[in-house]
Amino acid sequence: MSSKRIGTENFGKVYKEGSRVRTMREWRGFADTVYDYSRWLHNWVTMFTVVLSKPRNVKAMFRYRWMANYLAVPMMVDRHTQGLRGEHLRICHTEQDLIIEDVAKLLDKLFRGDRRIGNDTEFSKKVVLVDENEMQSIMMGFPTVVPLSREIASTYIPVLLNQRAAQHYIDVAQEYGLAGDVCPMPEAEAGVSIDDDAPVLGCCAIQCNTTCDGSLLGNGVISRRLEGEDGIPVFQLATPLRHREDDVQDYAAQEIRNAIAFIEEHTGEKWDWAHYFECAKRVNYATKCRVEWLEMNKTPYPQVFGSNLALYTETNYMAISGRLAVFEKADRKITRLAEKAYKKKAVAANAYRHRAIVWGVQSHFYMDFLVWLLNCWGIVPLTDMLSMVNTRMIAETDTPENREQAIYDIAWLTENMIMRNRTHGGYRVLLDELWEFVDQFNADMVILWEHMSCKALDGMHGLFEERAREKGVHLVWVQHDLFDPRIINRQGVRDQVNNYMRTVMQEEPVDPSLEILPDGESW
């Protein structure tokens, strides 16, 4: 392949019809190809040393059906690095490789405490299970407690790796009697629990009432099994839905106090204020960096955008919440690379035709769709709904006043977790602020995901159309069913953009080989 990025009209040729793998690796020029290949080897080493080098983890490969999906990790990274060179390639690997390492450690800890696999009872006594939608800011004051999410390991990550990873569990949940029109994400998570395919460990669990009724339904199924069969007590953290209103913040803070007391009771550990404020400093630094990246994206030379911004924000903001110093180091490196690229006016592709805000609940089985937008049509996905989260600095100095404020800060972060801060809180956060971002980022297009099972977004279809007409902004609807490619497959997702760009915009693709791809069977 040519060392050029897009415009070479050949990216689509690497797909082998009817196959899960590609025909070749991308040639990026000597230096970038060597670097990319070294990171490919690094990820294999990470997976082997952290996961497969221990007998208990090898046992888990055969016990849990979702574990086989992790063999596709290097292919997932290849999808998200397509066409990238120089600083942009290094930014992507800094983000993705760290996430891979963190998930590998998550798997190792889950299996260490799992009653079926490692059965380390002393370790399990310090484990608090948190659901996938839980902001882990609630754990920032517990340095010796280990928060682990079974749903991230069994459901969330596997669908990123393998588009069909959740299908079995969705079917199990519906066979059990759950409705077929709820969001397939919590339905799949419930299916894992029903299918007895989740590790069993921990002294207690925290669940949150995010992000929708479907999540509440799934949590109900999971908590019934945790408490009724596994003997693991569950605390339901009821966060206010009207999270922008001042009159709910006292209640929100009290819920945080109750959750902290619950964790202290069941772990025997006490809240550590020194550790909390140490984590708070890292949360603020991550927020500062994210704001700087978004400011760059408002200029003609965006540097941290697309699926890489989305995946890294989801991990660092919600699942890490300042607890790991290694993510601060990554934030610093990403910012340094972005600033270097910005000074050079570097671009991530040969053609930037349109500037887009990506809104709505993204297709999880096709997260690299944002890379495809850039490579096929020259549409730059400047930012997405899940990345537009908290920009407020929290108290980071240990004083009596700040200890009280910290409880409100944790409540605020929990209220404003990813997606929840847009699907709850009234139409302003979902509808009005979208168009404010369109103006701020100088966008001429909105790619609006229409998740078929998300009632909050689907009910406002007409309002989005009306505002787009008023502002003269191109609005491209893209339907999907989040975790289930059987409803609308990858090509079905792409065709909705293809049709709009050809009929409405009267444009030809930058890379015609990407318009129709034989990737129906690929990872």
C-alpha positions as CSV (number, residue, x, y, z in Angstrom):
1,M,0.0,0.0,0.0
2,S,1.1,3.6,-0.6
3,S,2.4,5.5,2.4
4,K,-0.2,8.2,1.7
5,R,-3.2,8.4,4.0
6,I,-6.5,8.8,2.2
7,G,-6.9,9.7,-1.5
8,T,-5.1,6.5,-2.5
9,E,-8.4,4.8,-3.3
10,N,-7.3,1.4,-1.8
11,F,-8.1,1.2,1.9
12,G,-11.2,-1.0,1.1
13,K,-9.1,-3.6,-0.7
14,V,-7.6,-5.0,2.5
15,Y,-10.9,-6.6,3.4
16,K,-11.3,-10.3,2.4
17,E,-14.9,-11.2,1.7
18,G,-16.3,-13.9,4.0
19,S,-13.3,-13.7,6.3
20,R,-12.7,-12.3,9.8
21,V,-9.2,-11.1,9.0
22,R,-7.7,-8.7,6.4
23,T,-5.4,-9.6,3.6
24,M,-2.5,-7.4,4.6
25,R,-1.3,-4.8,7.2
26,E,-1.2,-1.2,6.2
27,W,2.1,0.2,4.9
28,R,2.6,3.6,6.5
29,G,6.2,4.4,5.4
30,F,9.2,2.8,7.1
31,A,9.2,4.7,10.4
32,D,5.5,4.6,11.1
33,T,5.2,1.0,10.0
34,V,7.9,-0.1,12.4
35,Y,6.4,1.9,15.2
36,D,2.9,0.5,14.5
37,Y,4.2,-3.1,14.3
38,S,6.1,-2.6,17.6
39,R,2.8,-1.6,19.3
40,W,1.1,-4.6,17.7
41,L,3.7,-6.9,19.3
42,H,3.4,-4.9,22.6
43,N,-0.3,-5.6,22.8
44,W,0.2,-9.3,22.2
45,V,2.9,-9.3,24.9
46,T,0.5,-7.4,27.3
47,M,-2.3,-9.9,26.7
48,F,0.0,-12.9,27.2
49,T,1.9,-11.7,30.3
50,V,-1.1,-10.3,32.1
51,V,-3.7,-12.8,31.1
52,L,-2.5,-16.0,29.5
53,S,0.7,-16.5,31.5
54,K,-1.3,-17.6,34.6
55,P,-3.0,-21.0,34.8
56,R,-6.2,-19.6,36.3
57,N,-6.6,-17.2,33.5
58,V,-6.1,-19.9,30.9
59,K,-8.9,-21.8,32.7
60,A,-11.1,-18.8,32.4
61,M,-10.6,-18.9,28.6
62,F,-12.4,-22.2,28.5
63,R,-15.0,-21.3,31.2
64,Y,-16.4,-18.0,29.8
65,R,-17.5,-17.9,26.2
66,W,-16.9,-14.1,25.9
67,M,-13.2,-14.5,26.6
68,A,-12.5,-15.8,23.1
69,N,-13.3,-12.3,21.7
70,Y,-10.1,-10.9,23.3
71,L,-8.0,-12.7,20.6
72,A,-9.3,-9.9,18.3
73,V,-7.7,-7.1,20.3
74,P,-4.9,-6.3,17.8
75,M,-7.4,-6.3,14.9
76,M,-9.5,-3.8,16.8
77,V,-6.6,-1.4,17.2
78,D,-5.8,-1.8,13.4
79,R,-9.3,-0.6,12.6
80,H,-8.9,2.5,14.7
81,T,-5.5,3.4,13.4
82,Q,-6.4,3.2,9.7
83,G,-4.7,5.9,7.7
84,L,-3.0,7.5,10.7
85,R,0.6,8.7,10.5
86,G,3.1,10.6,12.8
87,E,1.7,12.2,15.9
88,H,-1.9,11.1,15.2
89,L,-0.7,7.4,15.1
90,R,1.1,7.9,18.3
91,I,-1.8,9.6,20.0
92,C,-4.0,6.7,19.1
93,H,-1.6,4.0,20.3
94,T,-1.0,6.0,23.6
95,E,-4.7,5.8,24.2
96,Q,-5.6,2.4,22.9
97,D,-2.6,0.5,24.2
98,L,-3.1,1.9,27.8
99,I,-6.8,0.9,27.6
100,I,-5.8,-2.6,26.6
101,E,-3.3,-2.9,29.5
102,D,-6.0,-1.7,31.9
103,V,-8.6,-4.2,30.6
104,A,-6.0,-7.0,30.8
105,K,-5.4,-6.2,34.5
106,L,-9.2,-6.0,35.0
107,L,-9.5,-9.6,33.7
108,D,-6.7,-10.8,35.8
109,K,-8.3,-9.4,39.0
110,L,-11.7,-10.7,38.1
111,F,-10.3,-14.2,37.7
112,R,-8.1,-14.0,40.8
113,G,-11.2,-13.4,43.0
114,D,-13.6,-15.5,41.0
115,R,-15.0,-18.4,43.2
116,R,-14.9,-20.7,40.1
117,I,-11.3,-19.8,39.0
118,G,-8.8,-18.3,41.4
119,N,-11.0,-18.2,44.5
120,D,-8.6,-15.8,46.4
121,T,-11.0,-15.1,49.2
122,E,-8.8,-12.5,51.0
123,F,-8.6,-10.5,47.8
124,S,-12.3,-10.9,47.1
125,K,-13.0,-9.3,50.5
126,K,-11.6,-6.1,49.2
127,V,-13.4,-6.1,45.8
128,V,-16.5,-3.9,45.2
129,L,-18.4,-4.7,42.1
130,V,-19.5,-1.7,40.2
131,D,-21.8,-1.8,37.2
132,E,-20.6,-0.6,33.8
133,N,-22.5,2.7,34.0
134,E,-21.2,3.6,37.4
135,M,-18.8,6.6,37.8
136,Q,-15.9,5.3,39.8
137,S,-15.4,8.6,41.5
138,I,-17.2,7.0,44.4
139,M,-14.0,4.9,44.9
140,M,-11.5,7.8,44.9
141,G,-11.2,7.7,48.7
142,F,-10.6,4.0,49.0
143,P,-6.9,3.3,48.1
144,T,-7.0,-0.4,49.3
145,V,-10.4,-1.3,47.9
146,V,-10.5,-2.8,44.4
147,P,-13.5,-1.7,42.2
148,L,-14.2,-4.1,39.4
149,S,-16.8,-4.2,36.6
150,R,-17.9,-7.6,35.4
151,E,-20.0,-6.0,32.7
152,I,-17.1,-4.1,31.1
153,A,-15.1,-7.3,30.8
154,S,-18.0,-9.6,29.6
155,T,-20.1,-7.3,27.5
156,Y,-18.8,-3.8,26.8
157,I,-15.3,-4.6,25.6
158,P,-16.1,-7.9,23.7
159,V,-18.6,-6.0,21.4
160,L,-15.8,-3.6,20.5
161,L,-13.7,-6.6,19.5
162,N,-16.3,-8.8,17.8
163,Q,-19.5,-7.3,16.4
164,R,-21.5,-10.5,17.3
165,A,-20.2,-10.9,20.8
166,A,-23.5,-9.9,22.5
167,Q,-25.9,-11.8,20.3
168,H,-26.0,-15.0,22.4
169,Y,-26.7,-13.1,25.6
170,I,-29.4,-10.9,24.0
171,D,-31.1,-14.1,22.9
172,V,-30.7,-15.6,26.4
173,A,-32.3,-12.6,28.0
174,Q,-35.3,-12.7,25.6
175,E,-35.8,-16.4,26.1
176,Y,-35.9,-15.7,29.8
177,G,-38.8,-13.3,29.2
178,L,-37.2,-9.9,28.9
179,A,-38.7,-7.6,26.3
180,G,-37.1,-7.5,22.9
181,D,-37.4,-3.8,22.4
182,V,-35.2,-2.6,25.3
183,C,-31.7,-1.4,24.8
184,P,-29.5,-4.5,23.9
185,M,-26.7,-3.3,26.1
186,P,-28.3,-3.9,29.5
187,E,-30.2,-6.8,28.0
188,A,-26.9,-8.5,27.1
189,E,-25.5,-7.7,30.5
190,A,-28.6,-9.4,32.1
191,G,-28.2,-12.3,29.7
192,V,-24.6,-12.9,30.9
193,S,-25.9,-13.1,34.5
194,I,-28.9,-15.3,33.5
195,D,-26.5,-17.6,31.5
196,D,-24.3,-17.9,34.6
197,D,-21.4,-16.5,32.6
198,A,-20.1,-13.8,34.9
199,P,-17.3,-14.2,37.5
200,V,-18.5,-14.4,41.1
201,L,-16.5,-12.4,43.6
202,G,-16.6,-9.4,45.8
203,C,-17.8,-8.4,49.3
204,C,-20.5,-6.1,47.9
205,A,-21.7,-4.3,44.8
206,I,-22.8,-0.8,43.8
207,Q,-25.3,-0.2,41.1
208,C,-26.5,3.2,39.7
209,N,-29.8,4.2,38.2
210,T,-28.1,5.1,34.9
211,T,-28.6,5.5,32.2
212,C,-32.2,4.5,31.3
213,D,-35.1,2.2,32.2
214,G,-33.4,-0.6,30.3
215,S,-30.4,-0.3,32.6
216,L,-32.6,-0.4,35.7
217,L,-34.2,-3.6,34.3
218,G,-30.8,-5.2,33.7
219,N,-29.5,-4.1,37.1
220,G,-32.6,-5.7,38.7
221,V,-31.9,-9.1,37.1
222,I,-28.2,-8.9,38.0
223,S,-28.8,-7.8,41.6
224,R,-31.3,-10.5,42.2
225,R,-28.7,-13.1,41.3
226,L,-25.9,-11.4,43.3
227,E,-28.0,-11.1,46.5
228,G,-30.2,-14.2,46.2
229,E,-27.7,-16.8,44.9
230,D,-24.2,-15.4,45.4
231,G,-24.7,-13.7,48.8
232,I,-23.3,-10.4,47.6
233,P,-25.2,-7.3,49.0
234,V,-26.0,-4.6,46.5
235,F,-26.5,-0.8,47.1
236,Q,-28.6,1.0,44.6
237,L,-27.2,4.5,44.1
238,A,-30.3,6.6,43.1
239,T,-28.9,9.7,41.4
240,P,-31.3,12.5,40.6
241,L,-32.5,12.7,37.0
242,R,-32.8,16.5,36.9
243,H,-29.1,16.8,37.4
244,R,-28.8,20.5,36.3
245,E,-31.2,21.7,39.0
246,D,-29.7,23.1,42.2
247,D,-32.6,21.8,44.4
248,V,-31.6,18.1,43.8
249,Q,-27.9,18.5,44.8
250,D,-28.4,18.0,48.5
251,Y,-30.2,14.7,47.8
252,A,-27.5,13.7,45.4
253,A,-24.8,14.3,48.0
254,Q,-26.6,12.3,50.6
255,E,-26.8,9.4,48.2
256,I,-23.0,9.5,47.9
257,R,-22.6,9.6,51.7
258,N,-24.9,6.6,52.0
259,A,-22.9,4.7,49.3
260,I,-19.6,5.5,51.0
261,A,-21.0,4.2,54.3
262,F,-22.2,1.0,52.6
263,I,-18.7,0.4,51.2
264,E,-17.0,1.1,54.6
265,E,-19.4,-1.4,56.3
266,H,-18.8,-4.3,53.9
267,T,-15.1,-3.8,53.2
268,G,-14.0,-2.7,56.7
269,E,-12.0,0.1,55.1
270,K,-12.4,3.8,55.9
271,W,-12.6,6.7,53.5
272,D,-9.1,8.3,53.0
273,W,-9.3,12.0,52.4
274,A,-5.6,12.3,51.4
275,H,-6.0,9.7,48.7
276,Y,-9.2,11.3,47.5
277,F,-7.6,14.7,46.9
278,E,-4.7,13.1,45.2
279,C,-7.1,11.5,42.8
280,A,-9.0,14.8,42.5
281,K,-5.9,16.5,41.2
282,R,-5.6,13.9,38.4
283,V,-9.3,14.3,37.6
284,N,-8.8,18.0,37.1
285,Y,-5.7,17.4,35.0
286,A,-7.6,15.0,32.8
287,T,-10.4,17.6,32.5
288,K,-7.9,20.3,31.6
289,C,-6.3,18.2,28.9
290,R,-9.7,17.2,27.4
291,V,-10.8,20.8,27.3
292,E,-7.5,21.7,25.5
293,W,-8.1,19.0,22.9
294,L,-11.6,20.2,22.3
295,E,-10.3,23.8,21.9
296,M,-8.0,22.5,19.2
297,N,-10.9,20.8,17.5
298,K,-12.7,24.1,17.2
299,T,-9.9,25.3,14.9
300,P,-9.2,24.2,11.3
301,Y,-6.6,21.7,12.7
302,P,-8.2,19.3,15.1
303,Q,-5.8,16.8,16.6
304,V,-7.6,14.5,19.1
305,F,-11.0,13.5,17.7
306,G,-13.1,10.6,16.4
307,S,-13.3,7.2,18.0
308,N,-10.0,7.6,19.8
309,L,-11.4,10.7,21.7
310,A,-14.6,8.8,22.5
311,L,-13.0,5.5,23.7
312,Y,-10.3,7.3,25.8
313,T,-12.8,9.7,27.3
314,E,-15.1,6.9,28.3
315,T,-12.3,5.0,30.0
316,N,-10.3,7.9,31.7
317,Y,-13.3,9.9,32.8
318,M,-15.7,7.3,34.1
319,A,-13.8,4.0,34.8
320,I,-10.5,5.5,36.1
321,S,-11.7,8.8,37.7
322,G,-8.2,9.8,38.7
323,R,-7.4,6.6,40.5
324,L,-4.4,5.6,38.3
325,A,-1.4,7.8,37.9
326,V,-0.5,6.2,34.6
327,F,-3.5,7.9,32.9
328,E,-2.2,11.3,34.0
329,K,1.1,10.4,32.3
330,A,-0.8,9.4,29.1
331,D,-2.8,12.7,29.2
332,R,0.4,14.6,29.3
333,K,1.9,12.7,26.4
334,I,-1.2,13.0,24.3
335,T,-1.3,16.7,24.9
336,R,2.3,17.1,24.0
337,L,1.8,15.2,20.7
338,A,-1.3,17.1,19.9
339,E,0.4,20.5,20.5
340,K,3.3,19.4,18.3
341,A,1.0,18.4,15.5
342,Y,-1.1,21.5,15.9
343,K,2.0,23.8,15.5
344,K,2.8,22.0,12.3
345,K,-0.8,22.3,11.1
346,A,-0.8,18.5,10.7
347,V,-3.9,16.8,9.4
348,A,-5.0,13.1,10.0
349,A,-6.2,12.7,6.4
350,N,-5.6,14.2,3.0
351,A,-9.1,15.6,2.6
352,Y,-11.2,17.5,5.2
353,R,-14.4,18.2,3.4
354,H,-16.9,18.6,6.3
355,R,-16.7,19.3,10.0
356,A,-19.2,17.2,12.0
357,I,-20.5,16.9,15.5
358,V,-21.5,13.2,16.2
359,W,-24.5,13.1,18.5
360,G,-26.6,10.4,20.0
361,V,-25.8,6.9,21.3
362,Q,-23.1,5.5,19.1
363,S,-23.2,2.1,17.5
364,H,-21.0,-0.1,19.8
365,F,-20.4,-2.9,17.3
366,Y,-19.1,-0.4,14.8
367,M,-17.2,2.1,16.8
368,D,-14.6,2.6,14.0
369,F,-17.4,4.0,11.9
370,L,-15.9,7.4,12.8
371,V,-12.6,6.4,11.1
372,W,-14.6,5.3,8.1
373,L,-16.3,8.7,7.9
374,L,-13.0,10.4,7.7
375,N,-11.3,8.1,5.2
376,C,-14.3,7.5,2.9
377,W,-16.0,10.9,2.7
378,G,-13.6,13.4,4.4
379,I,-16.0,14.0,7.2
380,V,-14.1,15.0,10.3
381,P,-15.9,13.8,13.5
382,L,-14.7,16.7,15.8
383,T,-16.4,15.5,18.9
384,D,-19.2,13.2,20.0
385,M,-22.0,13.3,22.6
386,L,-20.2,10.9,25.0
387,S,-17.1,13.1,25.0
388,M,-19.0,16.2,26.0
389,V,-19.1,15.6,29.7
390,N,-18.0,17.5,32.8
391,T,-15.7,20.5,32.3
392,R,-16.0,21.8,35.9
393,M,-12.9,21.7,38.1
394,I,-13.5,19.9,41.4
395,A,-12.0,20.8,44.8
396,E,-8.5,19.3,45.1
397,T,-7.0,20.8,48.3
398,D,-7.7,19.1,51.6
399,T,-9.5,21.6,53.8
400,P,-12.6,21.1,56.0
401,E,-14.7,23.2,53.6
402,N,-13.4,21.1,50.6
403,R,-14.2,17.8,52.3
404,E,-17.8,18.9,52.3
405,Q,-17.6,20.2,48.8
406,A,-16.0,16.9,47.7
407,I,-19.2,15.0,48.4
408,Y,-21.0,17.4,46.1
409,D,-18.3,17.0,43.5
410,I,-18.6,13.2,43.5
411,A,-22.4,13.6,43.2
412,W,-21.9,16.0,40.3
413,L,-19.6,13.7,38.5
414,T,-22.0,10.8,39.0
415,E,-24.9,12.8,37.7
416,N,-22.8,13.9,34.7
417,M,-21.4,10.5,33.7
418,I,-21.1,9.6,30.1
419,M,-24.4,9.6,28.2
420,R,-26.5,10.2,31.3
421,N,-25.7,13.9,31.3
422,R,-27.4,14.1,27.9
423,T,-30.3,11.6,28.1
424,H,-31.4,13.0,31.5
425,G,-31.9,16.6,32.6
426,G,-34.4,18.0,30.1
427,Y,-34.3,18.8,26.4
428,R,-31.7,21.6,26.8
429,V,-28.8,19.2,27.5
430,L,-29.8,16.9,24.6
431,L,-31.2,19.3,22.0
432,D,-30.2,22.9,22.7
433,E,-26.6,22.3,23.6
434,L,-26.0,20.3,20.4
435,W,-26.5,23.5,18.3
436,E,-24.3,25.5,20.7
437,F,-21.6,23.0,20.0
438,V,-22.2,23.2,16.3
439,D,-21.5,26.9,16.5
440,Q,-18.5,26.6,18.8
441,F,-16.8,24.0,16.6
442,N,-17.8,25.7,13.3
443,A,-19.5,22.5,12.1
444,D,-21.5,22.2,9.0
445,M,-22.8,18.8,9.6
446,V,-24.3,16.6,12.4
447,I,-24.1,12.8,12.3
448,L,-27.0,11.9,14.5
449,W,-27.1,8.3,15.7
450,E,-30.6,7.0,16.0
451,H,-30.4,4.0,18.4
452,M,-33.6,2.2,17.7
453,S,-34.1,1.1,21.3
454,C,-33.3,4.4,22.9
455,K,-36.6,6.0,23.7
456,A,-35.1,9.3,25.0
457,L,-33.5,10.1,21.7
458,D,-36.1,8.7,19.3
459,G,-38.9,10.7,20.8
460,M,-37.1,14.0,19.8
461,H,-36.6,13.1,16.1
462,G,-38.8,15.9,14.8
463,L,-37.2,18.5,17.1
464,F,-33.7,17.8,15.8
465,E,-35.0,18.0,12.2
466,E,-36.6,21.4,12.9
467,R,-33.5,22.9,14.5
468,A,-31.2,21.6,11.7
469,R,-33.5,23.4,9.1
470,E,-33.4,26.6,11.1
471,K,-29.6,26.6,11.3
472,G,-29.0,25.4,7.8
473,V,-26.9,22.5,9.1
474,H,-26.8,19.1,7.3
475,L,-28.3,16.4,9.5
476,V,-27.5,12.8,8.7
477,W,-29.5,10.2,10.5
478,V,-27.8,6.9,11.1
479,Q,-30.0,4.1,12.6
480,H,-28.5,1.1,14.5
481,D,-29.3,-1.2,17.4
482,L,-26.1,-0.6,19.5
483,F,-25.0,-4.2,20.3
484,D,-26.9,-6.1,17.6
485,P,-25.7,-6.1,14.0
486,R,-28.5,-8.4,12.9
487,I,-30.9,-5.5,12.9
488,I,-28.8,-3.1,10.8
489,N,-25.3,-4.3,9.8
490,R,-22.2,-2.3,9.2
491,Q,-22.9,-1.9,5.6
492,G,-26.4,-0.8,6.4
493,V,-24.9,1.9,8.7
494,R,-22.6,3.0,6.0
495,D,-25.3,3.1,3.3
496,Q,-27.2,5.7,5.2
497,V,-24.3,8.1,4.9
498,N,-23.5,7.0,1.3
499,N,-27.0,7.8,0.2
500,Y,-27.0,11.2,1.9
501,M,-23.7,12.2,0.5
502,R,-24.5,11.2,-3.0
503,T,-28.1,12.4,-3.2
504,V,-28.2,15.5,-1.0
505,M,-24.5,16.6,-1.1
506,Q,-24.0,15.5,-4.7
507,E,-20.5,14.3,-3.7
508,E,-18.2,11.4,-4.7
509,P,-16.3,9.5,-2.0
510,V,-12.7,10.4,-1.3
511,D,-11.8,6.7,-1.3
512,P,-14.4,4.8,-3.4
513,S,-13.0,1.4,-2.3
514,L,-14.5,2.1,1.2
515,E,-18.1,2.8,0.1
516,I,-19.1,-0.8,0.1
517,L,-17.0,-3.2,2.2
518,P,-17.2,-7.0,2.4
519,D,-16.7,-6.9,6.2
520,G,-19.9,-8.7,7.3
521,E,-17.9,-11.5,8.8
522,S,-14.9,-9.6,10.0
523,W,-14.0,-8.9,13.6
